[in-house]
């Protein structure tokens, strides 16, 4: 007969409490059942674990085994707790890559709610442009991406998340800002246009000559805003990007087809953990709220 975990559990409980009755109450078993388990354990070892039938004092063998038995039981219980916690999405990790505007303006409330419900889950949030998000996903470095999507290779699973309009970003004293009307594509002709990474998501034909005519590409929004403030040029950005930027003007475009579409992205071959699945549900709940607002 092999030594069973329950033998170690019964022995450790009796050794800690010094009598069968208290140990049986702790284990939720009858004293006779605990006594029988101890007898089987001693028979397997070929030597007694307690000096008397009252189980109040350990033999030399009992003293030698006690710490090992206690450690084994505690380790097993801890391992089971961790497995159950992971399966219930109460532990683990969630790695997220998002475009900066979404990371800064949308995710904080989602993460706040998620972290309160699951304080043992580790969250790794990285902000980067859409191309970098898809690259990190396909390389298995993140679990969830929030980015504009144009990947048709089958490597990614994509769910629509949100859509926001592009608008002209300019200084408050720019003539178009003072005019106060929606901006037409023709209004951008002849202006010093600062291209940025999100511009390539605008597929409206009228915008192509404006983008092709740009003499400057700026990929970092902090630098882009500084150049606009300095009067170097104007640019187009999604509306969410402008949250928190109060010293520049965001002018809506007359063409409502110029919109950025952000998706929830996952690697097609990845098997999401329970924690990742739980975070995805939080994002889907937020998507419904955004659609209703």
Protein Blocks (a to p, Z undefined) as FASTA:
>chain_A
ZZdfklmmmmmmmmmnopaklmmmmnopafklmmmmmmmmmmmnopafbfbfnopaccfk
lmmmmmmmmmmmmmmmmmmmmmmmmmnopgccddddddfklmmmmmmmmmmmmmmmmmmb
ccddddddfklmmmmmmnopafbdcddddbfnopaccddfbdcdddddddfkbmklmnop
acdfklmgopacdddfklmmpccfklmmmmmmpcbdcfbfklmmmmmmnonaccdddfkl
mgoiakbccdddfblmlccdddddddfkbccdfklmmmmmmmmmmmmmmmmZZ
